[in-house]
Amino acid sequence: MSSQTPISPAMYSKLTEREWIGRNVMTLADITTAGGIVYPNGSLAKVTRKFGGLHIEGEKCLCCGVKLLIRQISPSKLSLVDDAPLLPQEGGEA
């Protein structure tokens, strides 16, 4: 899948939650949370859950250490990224 192709509803439904968890995705649009925080277009994230949309977790900010966790993102705002460097898993070694 191209890194700029949105995730289709068919692909979203076809894959189970277990198959989604840990996948790397890239945002195709700015995603704004209810609290007004913007996750910018082109950002990499890791899927942590599939429930009412995809839940994603970004990398920690190098300056302040804040990590964004965003829930229920429409798959059409994300693209699978197969060739991106894997984001670290929780509890793994750096």
Summary of the structure (lengths in Angstrom):
residues: 94
radius of gyration: 12.7
end to end distance: 28.1
largest distance: 38.6
contacts: 229
relative contact order: 0.28
helix: 14%
strand: 30%
